[in-house]
Amino acid sequence: MGGLIFMVRNAMCVGLDVDKRTSEDRLMVRVGKLQYEHLLNQRGSTKMDFTGHEMRGFLFIQS
């Protein structure tokens, strides 16, 4: 990962990243598994998939 992250209790909670496909900045957030499905349907939200598979509980937010 090549972004800036903020951690709480040794776990990522929020960060900044650059989308390699579009070169646009995006926010990475930990939303938890309970809110994940609901927030995934909001405008600007996409699945976080650094490793090639979906990381449930985490979202990318783009403006």
C-alpha positions in Angstrom: 0.0 0.0 0.0 1.4 3.4 -0.9 -1.0 5.7 1.0 -1.2 7.4 4.4 -3.2 5.6 7.1 -4.3 6.2 10.6 -4.5 3.3 13.0 -6.3 2.7 16.3 -5.2 -0.3 18.4 -2.9 -1.5 15.7 -5.7 -1.7 13.1 -6.4 0.7 10.1 -9.4 2.9 10.7 -9.0 5.5 7.9 -6.5 6.4 5.2 -5.7 8.1 1.9 -4.8 6.4 -1.3 -4.4 7.1 -5.0 -6.3 4.9 -7.4 -3.7 3.5 -9.8 -6.2 3.2 -12.7 -7.5 6.8 -12.5 -4.8 8.6 -10.5 -7.6 10.1 -8.3 -7.3 10.4 -4.6 -9.7 8.3 -2.5 -10.5 7.7 1.1 -10.2 4.3 2.7 -12.5 3.7 5.7 -13.2 0.8 8.1 -17.0 0.7 8.4 -17.4 -2.6 10.0 -19.2 -5.7 8.7 -22.6 -4.7 10.1 -22.8 -1.4 8.1 -20.8 -2.5 5.1 -23.7 -3.6 2.8 -25.8 -0.5 3.6 -22.9 1.9 3.0 -21.7 0.1 -0.1 -24.8 1.2 -1.9 -24.1 4.9 -1.2 -22.9 7.2 -3.9 -19.0 7.3 -4.2 -18.6 4.0 -2.2 -16.8 1.0 -3.7 -15.4 -2.2 -2.4 -11.9 -2.2 -1.1 -9.9 -4.8 -2.9 -6.1 -4.2 -2.6 -5.3 -7.9 -2.7 -7.6 -8.8 -5.6 -10.4 -9.9 -3.3 -13.0 -7.9 -1.5 -12.1 -6.8 2.0 -15.5 -6.8 3.8 -15.8 -4.0 6.4 -13.6 -1.6 4.4 -14.7 0.8 1.6 -13.1 3.2 -0.8 -14.8 6.6 -1.0 -14.4 8.8 -4.0 -15.8 12.2 -4.6 
